[in-house]
Amino acid sequence: MNISAAYTTITNPLSRADWLLSVMARFLFAALFLMYFWVSGLTKLGDGVLGIFSPSVGAYAQIFPRAMEAVGYDASQLSLFHTMVVLAGTWAEFVLPLMIVIGLLTRLAALGMIGFVVLQTLTDLYGHGAISEVGTVGAWFDKAPDSVILDQRALWVFLLVTLMVKGAGPLSLDRVLFGDRA
């Protein structure tokens, strides 16, 4: 047996393990990001049971840092638009990761998370001023693969794109609800 035939024999089963990418992507999302986003979401909740409908001052400061500074950190001076964005962002931090982990409307949830990561990144760069922190922003094609913004978030998005393209895989609510079409 030549090297080419041996290689093909060994690697051919991997082309039939398409499901592995979906399952591993969801597992890694759960292991790395579920609690990250949920804990972040918890910091945005207001007091009491109805706190999910009444965001904390910190929620506004995290999402609209410059606007909050401009109004002296008095969220009541911000518009309904600001409140709706903060509520949507807070709820997204709970709902979208959960949907990915259980495999419910996974492609749509992954797309939503990509949008969330893009907005989070823009807020970090311009709202919180990270754009001027070279070590935080980082640079692609350099020797350091650990910048918080460019390097890490590129990997986050790659993981989410994998879920958008491949779907949730066989161990998911998508498969239960939609069968092989999922």
Buried (B, 14 or more C-beta within 10 A) or exposed (E): EEEEEEEEEEEEEEEEEEBEBBBBBBEEBBEEBBEEBEEBBBEBBBEEEEBBEBBBBBBBBBBBBEBBEEBEEEBEEBEEEBBEBBBEBBBBBBBBBBBBBBBBBBBBBBBBBBEBBEBBBEBBBEBBEBBEBEEBBBEEEEEEEEBBBBBBBBEBBEBBBBBBEBBBBBBBBBBEEEEEEB
